[in-house]
Amino acid sequence: QTQDASNPPVPFTSVGALAYNGSDIVVGIGSPSEVGFYTPAQMSAAAPPPPAQAPITNGISGPVGFAFDSANNLYVSNYFANSVTQYVAQSGTVPTYPTTPSAFTPTLPSGMSPALQTPQGVAIDASGNIYVDNSANNFIYVYNAAGAYQYTVGVTASLAATSPVALNGTSALTWRDRKSTRLNSSHITI
């Protein structure tokens, strides 16, 4: 690919995730750990632009995955905090997000182990179910919209799921294999 000289790349350090929420480009920055919101026009600047809204730092530690539910609420997988945080979209034409996460906390049944460890990806289906890659054990944990554990999607020992990258209407969960960089797909009941 060639870079258009009139539209140079915007330099960020330690980008862990990118997403688009319909109006802003959402950037997960690892150093400092924050989530920034930038309009497409801002991203054409030669230097890191000021964000379209205040960056989120509270509850963020190594943001490596984003997902938006049908209400445009933002879910962030935090690699270093071993967590997924939710930020509830504020009403308005352009979604804005508070700097403090909601009380959403995905939980596992008592005695189930391991809990979330180095989650790298998050995806949400049309029913609001949340899929979180637990990269420490190569499982994808599935939670309902309230954060209650539903079931686990296992990945074979020879593969290592990095992030659930897509969910489609035919109930296919697709993830990237960290070892071979292949895309893999599994049909599940949603």
Salt bridges, closest charged atoms under 4 A:
ASP177 OD2 - ARG182 NH2 3.60
